[in-house]
Amino acid sequence: MNTRYHRYIIAIADCGTVTAAARQLGISAPALSKFLKKQEALLGVPLFFQHQKRMYLTEAGKVYEQTAQKILTVQNNMLQAIRQRTDSGSGSRLIRIAVPPNLGFETYNRTLHRFTSLFPGVRIAVSELYSMDQETAVHQHQVDLAFGPDSHTSYADVQNIPIGKVEILLAMPKHYHAPAEASELSDDLPSVSLKDLSAFSFVLCDQRNNLRKHVDVLFKQAGFSPIVVFSSSNSLSVGFMIRSGAGIGFVTDRSSVRSDPDPDLAFFHLRPPCYETYHLRCSAGRSLSDGEQCLAALYAQELTHVVNSQLVHDAVTGQFYATLDRYTTTDRPSRSSLTADRPSHPGPAADQPARSGRVPDPPSADPTFDTDILRRLIAIVDERSLTRAAEKHYLSQPALSRYLRKTEAALGTPIFSREHNGLRLTEAGAIFINAARSIVGLEELCIRQISILTDRPS
């Protein structure tokens, strides 16, 4: 496997068609289609099936796509960690962001995959904060940007920019008997009025979870106080209790509700519908850099994949998407301008090299790591010798040296220090090798799982 190929599979799964995925990736549709056929032939199993002009993941495809997400997360975390150590003192750009627990990190990880390929010289520091705490963090200049549902307008110097709207659904264990009115179909899910559910017990998020604010308004409009049998700020705990049959509750409209229905739950639209708005939070009047605008646009787009979010289009968000379009067209800005991402406030530019010492070449804008090459580089560490590692993989020593130099060029930093004709892992190299072991292990596990699904020997 190749880490670039993982982006291809994820894009097809997200977009639903090869044509739309190719447009997002900036490659031709025939080339992407050819890649998919070759990859399926290599694995010996289809990764997608087509229904009503849209492509959906097969069981093997789900294993592959989930592994691809994990591998890209490992890769991006590795690149961030290496840049954090090698860019210190060089004026590199740092964006501090906050995201809500659970869903926020899922969306953030997917966003980071795309962001790091556009802005390799920009580091992201992420914090986990509930929505109600994010504005305080922005007000106290602890974070530059925050992404979360709804606004609390706690501070006059913090602005909340709407970027997406997510529908709130009712979740009910399948063995429950829904009101008869719920049989009327709306879209692909039935709809139900909350007024008809006063006799049910509820499992709800507590006051620290932003969803509860909407839920309390819904109960007030429905004219009754709910029987609450369980309450938690952790949405995962709430979901578990609903599945266990403790009661009914509310969830935001995740894309998996339709593409991969929960076998234990039934979902309903509320009548009338209710929505939760996601915001970008930053200091009022602040002029966002290109990188920050692209980050906001990418995060909003990824919300549409993780949850069925409807993008907000206005003058402000339109500028975000226009900036992202400039960086994702085939005629991209130069790597130096991508690396710079000059901040909107005075400070050192990220493309200014250190005044003394050797400055390594900038890292590749979209580094690609082939797992066969990763195995060969891991062997250098395990065998404690470039020569023995080359012999183990039936390579010449110059060939393995070329693989090593190309990988170091992609990372923008040495993996080994060469002392007394020997190789010793650098700090960045240790981070890289640990990540390489994880990537190789994830790939091997993926192949075994797909082999089990297809009853083939691995």
C-alpha positions as CSV (number, residue, x, y, z in Angstrom):
1,M,0.0,0.0,0.0
2,N,0.9,3.6,-0.4
3,T,-0.3,6.4,1.9
4,R,-1.4,8.5,-1.1
5,Y,-3.7,5.7,-2.2
6,H,-5.4,5.9,1.2
7,R,-6.5,9.4,0.4
8,Y,-8.0,8.1,-2.9
9,I,-10.1,5.5,-1.2
10,I,-11.3,8.0,1.5
11,A,-12.2,10.6,-1.2
12,I,-14.3,8.1,-3.2
13,A,-16.1,7.0,0.0
14,D,-16.8,10.6,1.0
15,C,-17.8,11.9,-2.4
16,G,-19.8,8.8,-3.6
17,T,-18.5,8.9,-7.1
18,V,-15.2,8.6,-8.8
19,T,-15.8,11.8,-10.8
20,A,-16.4,13.9,-7.7
21,A,-13.5,12.3,-5.8
22,A,-11.2,13.0,-8.7
23,R,-12.2,16.6,-8.8
24,Q,-11.5,16.9,-5.0
25,L,-8.1,15.2,-5.4
26,G,-7.1,17.2,-8.5
27,I,-6.5,14.1,-10.7
28,S,-8.4,12.7,-13.7
29,A,-11.4,10.5,-13.2
30,P,-10.1,7.8,-15.6
31,A,-6.8,7.6,-13.7
32,L,-8.7,7.3,-10.4
33,S,-11.0,4.6,-11.8
34,K,-8.0,2.7,-13.1
35,F,-6.4,2.9,-9.7
36,L,-9.5,1.6,-8.0
37,K,-9.8,-1.4,-10.3
38,K,-6.1,-2.2,-9.8
39,Q,-6.4,-2.0,-6.1
40,E,-9.5,-4.2,-6.0
41,A,-7.7,-6.7,-8.2
42,L,-4.7,-6.7,-5.9
43,L,-6.8,-7.3,-2.8
44,G,-9.0,-9.8,-4.7
45,V,-12.2,-8.2,-3.4
46,P,-14.4,-5.2,-4.4
47,L,-14.1,-2.2,-2.1
48,F,-17.3,-0.5,-3.4
49,F,-20.7,-1.4,-4.8
50,Q,-23.0,1.0,-6.7
51,H,-26.6,1.8,-5.8
52,Q,-28.6,4.5,-7.5
53,K,-25.6,6.2,-9.1
54,R,-23.7,6.4,-5.8
55,M,-20.8,4.2,-4.6
56,Y,-20.9,2.6,-1.1
57,L,-18.2,0.7,0.8
58,T,-18.4,-3.0,0.9
59,E,-17.5,-4.8,4.2
60,A,-14.0,-5.1,3.0
61,G,-14.1,-1.5,1.8
62,K,-15.1,-0.4,5.3
63,V,-12.1,-2.3,6.8
64,Y,-9.8,-0.6,4.2
65,E,-11.2,2.9,4.7
66,Q,-11.1,2.7,8.5
67,T,-7.5,1.5,8.3
68,A,-6.7,4.3,5.8
69,Q,-8.0,6.9,8.3
70,K,-5.9,5.4,11.1
71,I,-2.8,5.3,8.9
72,L,-3.2,8.9,7.8
73,T,-3.7,9.9,11.4
74,V,-0.5,8.2,12.4
75,Q,1.3,9.8,9.5
76,N,0.0,13.3,10.2
77,N,0.8,13.1,13.9
78,M,4.3,11.9,13.1
79,L,4.8,14.8,10.7
80,Q,3.5,17.3,13.3
81,A,5.7,15.9,16.0
82,I,8.8,16.0,13.7
83,R,8.1,19.6,12.6
84,Q,7.5,20.7,16.2
85,R,11.0,19.6,17.1
86,T,12.8,20.6,13.9
87,D,11.1,24.0,13.4
88,S,11.6,25.3,16.9
89,G,13.2,28.8,16.7
90,S,12.9,29.0,12.9
91,G,9.8,31.2,12.9
92,S,7.5,28.4,11.7
93,R,3.8,29.1,11.9
94,L,1.7,27.6,14.7
95,I,-2.1,27.6,14.8
96,R,-3.7,26.7,18.1
97,I,-7.2,25.3,17.8
98,A,-9.8,23.9,20.1
99,V,-12.4,21.2,19.1
100,P,-15.2,19.6,21.2
101,P,-14.7,16.0,22.5
102,N,-15.5,12.9,20.4
103,L,-17.0,14.3,17.1
104,G,-14.7,17.3,17.1
105,F,-11.6,15.1,17.1
106,E,-13.0,12.8,14.4
107,T,-13.6,15.8,12.2
108,Y,-10.2,17.3,13.1
109,N,-8.3,14.2,12.2
110,R,-9.9,14.1,8.7
111,T,-9.3,17.8,8.3
112,L,-5.6,17.4,9.2
113,H,-5.1,14.9,6.4
114,R,-5.9,17.5,3.8
115,F,-4.5,20.6,5.6
116,T,-1.0,19.2,6.0
117,S,-0.7,18.5,2.3
118,L,-1.5,22.1,1.5
119,F,0.5,23.8,4.4
120,P,3.5,21.5,5.3
121,G,5.2,24.3,7.2
122,V,2.3,25.0,9.5
123,R,2.0,23.2,12.8
124,I,-1.4,22.6,14.5
125,A,-1.7,22.4,18.3
126,V,-5.1,21.1,19.2
127,S,-7.0,21.2,22.6
128,E,-10.2,19.4,23.6
129,L,-12.7,21.8,25.0
130,Y,-16.5,21.8,25.4
131,S,-18.3,24.4,23.4
132,M,-19.2,26.4,26.5
133,D,-15.5,26.7,27.4
134,Q,-14.2,27.6,23.9
135,E,-15.1,31.2,24.0
136,T,-13.2,31.7,27.3
137,A,-10.1,30.1,25.7
138,V,-10.3,32.5,22.7
139,H,-11.0,35.5,25.0
140,Q,-7.9,34.6,27.1
141,H,-5.8,34.1,23.9
142,Q,-5.2,30.5,24.8
143,V,-6.2,29.3,21.3
144,D,-6.4,31.1,17.9
145,L,-9.4,29.3,16.6
146,A,-12.1,27.1,18.0
147,F,-14.7,24.9,16.3
148,G,-17.9,23.9,18.1
149,P,-21.7,23.8,18.1
150,D,-23.7,27.0,18.8
151,S,-22.6,30.3,20.2
152,H,-22.7,31.5,23.8
153,T,-21.8,35.1,23.2
154,S,-20.0,35.2,26.6
155,Y,-17.5,37.9,25.5
156,A,-17.8,40.9,23.3
157,D,-14.3,40.4,21.9
158,V,-15.1,36.9,20.6
159,Q,-17.0,36.4,17.3
160,N,-18.9,33.2,16.3
161,I,-19.0,32.6,12.5
162,P,-21.6,30.0,11.4
163,I,-20.0,27.3,9.2
164,G,-22.5,24.4,9.2
165,K,-26.0,23.3,10.3
166,V,-26.6,19.8,11.6
167,E,-30.1,18.2,12.2
168,I,-30.9,16.8,15.6
169,L,-32.5,13.3,15.4
170,L,-34.4,11.2,17.9
171,A,-32.7,7.8,18.6
172,M,-34.8,4.9,19.9
173,P,-34.0,1.2,20.6
174,K,-35.6,-0.9,17.8
175,H,-37.6,-3.0,20.3
176,Y,-39.5,0.1,21.4
177,H,-42.9,0.8,19.8
178,A,-42.9,4.2,18.1
179,P,-46.1,6.2,17.8
180,A,-48.2,5.4,14.8
181,E,-47.6,8.9,13.3
182,A,-44.0,8.0,12.9
183,S,-44.8,5.8,9.9
184,E,-45.0,8.8,7.6
185,L,-41.8,9.0,5.7
186,S,-39.8,12.1,5.4
187,D,-36.6,11.8,3.3
188,D,-35.1,8.4,4.1
189,L,-36.1,8.4,7.8
190,P,-39.5,8.5,9.5
191,S,-40.5,11.6,11.4
192,V,-42.1,11.9,14.8
193,S,-43.5,14.7,17.0
194,L,-42.0,15.1,20.5
195,K,-45.5,15.7,21.9
196,D,-46.3,12.1,21.3
197,L,-43.4,10.8,23.4
198,S,-44.2,12.1,26.8
199,A,-44.7,8.6,28.2
200,F,-41.2,7.5,27.3
201,S,-38.1,7.5,29.5
202,F,-35.2,9.6,28.2
203,V,-31.4,9.3,28.2
204,L,-30.0,12.8,27.8
205,C,-26.7,14.7,27.7
206,D,-26.2,16.9,30.8
207,Q,-25.9,20.7,30.9
208,R,-22.2,20.6,29.9
209,N,-23.1,19.1,26.5
210,N,-24.3,21.8,24.1
211,L,-27.0,19.5,22.7
212,R,-28.9,19.7,26.0
213,K,-29.7,23.4,25.4
214,H,-31.6,22.6,22.3
215,V,-33.3,19.6,23.9
216,D,-34.6,21.7,26.8
217,V,-36.2,24.1,24.4
218,L,-37.8,21.2,22.5
219,F,-39.4,19.8,25.7
220,K,-40.6,23.3,26.6
221,Q,-42.2,23.6,23.2
222,A,-43.7,20.1,23.5
223,G,-45.3,21.1,26.8
224,F,-43.9,18.4,29.2
225,S,-41.0,17.6,31.4
226,P,-39.2,14.4,30.5
227,I,-38.6,11.4,32.7
228,V,-34.7,11.3,32.7
229,V,-33.3,7.9,33.7
230,F,-29.7,8.7,32.8
231,S,-27.6,11.9,32.1
232,S,-24.0,12.4,31.1
233,S,-21.7,15.0,29.5
234,N,-20.2,12.2,27.5
235,S,-22.2,11.6,24.3
236,L,-20.6,8.1,23.9
237,S,-22.0,7.1,27.3
238,V,-25.4,8.5,26.3
239,G,-25.4,6.5,23.1
240,F,-24.4,3.3,24.9
241,M,-27.3,3.7,27.4
242,I,-29.8,4.3,24.6
243,R,-28.6,1.1,22.8
244,S,-28.9,-0.8,26.0
245,G,-32.6,0.0,26.1
246,A,-32.5,2.4,29.1
247,G,-34.6,5.0,27.2
248,I,-34.8,7.2,24.1
249,G,-32.6,10.2,23.3
250,F,-31.2,12.7,20.8
251,V,-28.2,12.6,18.5
252,T,-26.8,14.8,15.8
253,D,-27.4,13.5,12.3
254,R,-24.3,11.4,11.6
255,S,-23.7,10.2,8.0
256,S,-23.5,6.6,9.2
257,V,-27.2,6.8,10.2
258,R,-27.9,6.3,6.5
259,S,-24.8,4.7,5.0
260,D,-24.3,2.2,7.9
261,P,-27.4,2.0,10.1
262,D,-27.1,1.0,13.7
263,P,-28.6,-2.5,14.1
264,D,-29.9,-1.7,17.6
265,L,-31.3,1.8,17.0
266,A,-34.0,3.4,14.9
267,F,-33.7,7.1,14.0
268,F,-36.4,9.7,13.4
269,H,-36.6,13.2,12.1
270,L,-38.3,15.6,14.6
271,R,-41.4,17.4,13.6
272,P,-40.8,20.3,13.3
273,P,-37.1,19.8,12.5
274,C,-34.4,21.1,14.9
275,Y,-30.8,22.0,14.0
276,E,-27.5,22.6,15.8
277,T,-25.2,25.2,14.3
278,Y,-21.5,24.7,14.2
279,H,-19.3,27.9,14.5
280,L,-15.8,29.0,14.0
281,R,-14.7,31.1,17.0
282,C,-12.0,33.7,16.9
283,S,-11.1,37.1,18.3
284,A,-13.5,39.8,17.0
285,G,-12.1,41.8,14.1
286,R,-9.2,39.4,13.6
287,S,-8.0,39.0,10.0
288,L,-7.5,35.3,9.4
289,S,-4.4,34.1,7.5
290,D,-4.7,32.0,4.4
291,G,-3.9,28.9,6.4
292,E,-6.6,29.7,9.0
293,Q,-9.2,30.4,6.3
294,C,-8.4,27.1,4.6
295,L,-8.5,25.2,7.9
296,A,-11.9,26.6,8.6
297,A,-13.2,25.7,5.1
298,L,-11.7,22.2,5.3
299,Y,-13.2,21.6,8.8
300,A,-16.7,22.7,7.6
301,Q,-16.4,20.4,4.6
302,E,-15.4,17.5,6.7
303,L,-18.4,18.1,8.9
304,T,-20.6,17.2,5.9
305,H,-18.9,13.8,5.8
306,V,-18.8,13.0,9.5
307,V,-22.3,14.4,10.1
308,N,-24.9,15.4,7.5
309,S,-24.0,19.0,7.9
310,Q,-25.4,21.7,5.6
311,L,-22.7,24.2,4.8
312,V,-23.4,27.9,5.6
313,H,-22.7,30.1,2.6
314,D,-22.4,33.9,3.2
315,A,-19.8,36.6,2.5
316,V,-17.5,35.4,5.3
317,T,-17.5,31.6,4.6
318,G,-17.5,32.4,0.9
319,Q,-14.0,34.0,1.4
320,F,-12.9,30.9,3.2
321,Y,-13.9,28.6,0.3
322,A,-12.4,31.1,-2.3
323,T,-9.1,30.9,-0.4
324,L,-9.2,27.1,-0.3
325,D,-10.0,27.0,-4.0
326,R,-6.8,29.0,-4.7
327,Y,-4.7,26.4,-2.9
328,T,-6.4,23.4,-4.3
329,T,-6.4,24.3,-8.0
330,T,-3.8,22.6,-10.3
331,D,-1.9,25.9,-10.5
332,R,-1.0,26.0,-6.8
333,P,1.1,28.7,-5.1
334,S,4.8,27.9,-4.7
335,R,5.9,25.7,-1.8
336,S,7.6,28.7,-0.2
337,S,4.3,30.6,0.0
338,L,2.5,27.5,1.3
339,T,5.1,27.1,4.0
340,A,5.1,30.8,4.9
341,D,1.3,31.3,5.6
342,R,2.1,34.7,7.0
343,P,0.3,35.5,10.2
344,S,-2.2,38.4,10.2
345,H,-0.3,40.0,13.1
346,P,3.4,41.2,13.1
347,G,5.9,38.4,13.6
348,P,8.7,36.4,12.0
349,A,7.7,35.0,8.6
350,A,7.8,31.2,8.5
351,D,9.8,31.1,5.2
352,Q,12.8,32.9,6.7
353,P,15.6,30.4,7.3
354,A,17.8,30.4,10.4
355,R,20.8,32.7,10.2
356,S,23.4,30.0,11.1
357,G,23.9,26.3,10.6
358,R,22.6,24.1,7.8
359,V,18.9,24.6,7.0
360,P,17.3,21.4,5.7
361,D,15.2,21.4,2.6
362,P,11.5,22.0,3.2
363,P,9.4,18.9,3.6
364,S,7.4,17.6,0.7
365,A,4.0,19.3,0.4
366,D,2.3,15.9,0.3
367,P,4.8,13.2,1.5
368,T,4.0,9.7,0.4
369,F,5.2,6.6,2.2
370,D,5.3,3.2,0.6
371,T,5.0,0.5,3.2
372,D,7.6,-1.7,1.4
373,I,10.1,1.1,1.8
374,L,9.1,1.6,5.4
375,R,9.9,-2.0,6.1
376,R,13.3,-1.5,4.6
377,L,14.0,1.5,6.7
378,I,12.8,-0.3,9.8
379,A,15.2,-3.1,9.0
380,I,18.2,-0.6,9.3
381,V,17.2,-0.1,12.9
382,D,16.5,-3.7,13.6
383,E,19.7,-5.0,11.9
384,R,21.7,-2.1,13.3
385,S,23.4,-1.9,9.9
386,L,22.6,-0.5,6.5
387,T,24.5,-3.4,4.8
388,R,22.6,-6.1,6.7
389,A,19.3,-4.4,6.1
390,A,20.0,-4.2,2.4
391,E,20.9,-7.9,2.3
392,K,17.7,-8.8,4.3
393,H,15.6,-7.2,1.6
394,Y,17.8,-8.4,-1.4
395,L,18.9,-4.8,-2.2
396,S,22.2,-3.2,-2.9
397,Q,23.5,-0.9,-0.3
398,P,23.4,2.1,-2.7
399,A,19.7,1.4,-3.5
400,L,18.8,1.3,0.2
401,S,20.8,4.5,0.7
402,R,18.7,6.2,-2.1
403,Y,15.5,5.2,-0.4
404,L,16.8,6.6,2.9
405,R,17.8,9.9,1.3
406,K,14.5,10.3,-0.5
407,T,12.6,9.7,2.7
408,E,14.8,12.2,4.6
409,A,14.1,14.8,1.8
410,A,10.3,14.2,2.1
411,L,10.5,14.7,5.9
412,G,12.9,17.7,5.6
413,T,15.2,16.3,8.3
414,P,17.7,13.5,8.8
415,I,16.5,10.2,10.1
416,F,20.0,9.0,11.1
417,S,23.1,10.8,12.2
418,R,26.2,9.4,10.6
419,E,29.0,9.0,13.2
420,H,32.2,6.9,12.9
421,N,30.8,5.1,9.8
422,G,27.8,4.1,11.7
423,L,24.1,5.2,11.8
424,R,22.3,6.5,14.8
425,L,18.7,7.5,15.0
426,T,18.0,11.2,15.4
427,E,15.2,12.4,17.6
428,A,13.1,12.9,14.5
429,G,14.2,9.5,13.2
430,A,12.9,7.8,16.3
431,I,9.5,9.4,15.8
432,F,9.5,8.4,12.2
433,I,10.5,4.7,12.8
434,N,7.8,4.3,15.6
435,A,5.2,5.7,13.2
436,A,6.5,3.5,10.4
437,R,6.1,0.4,12.6
438,S,2.5,1.4,13.4
439,I,1.7,2.0,9.7
440,V,3.1,-1.4,8.6
441,G,1.2,-3.1,11.5
442,L,-2.1,-1.5,10.5
443,E,-1.6,-2.5,6.9
444,E,-0.9,-6.1,7.9
445,L,-3.9,-6.2,10.1
446,C,-6.1,-4.8,7.4
447,I,-4.9,-7.5,4.9
448,R,-5.7,-10.2,7.4
449,Q,-9.2,-8.8,8.1
450,I,-10.0,-8.6,4.4
451,S,-8.7,-12.1,3.9
452,I,-11.0,-13.4,6.7
453,L,-14.0,-11.6,5.1
454,T,-13.2,-13.3,1.7
455,D,-12.2,-16.7,3.2
456,R,-8.8,-16.4,1.5
457,P,-5.4,-17.3,3.0
458,S,-3.5,-14.1,3.9
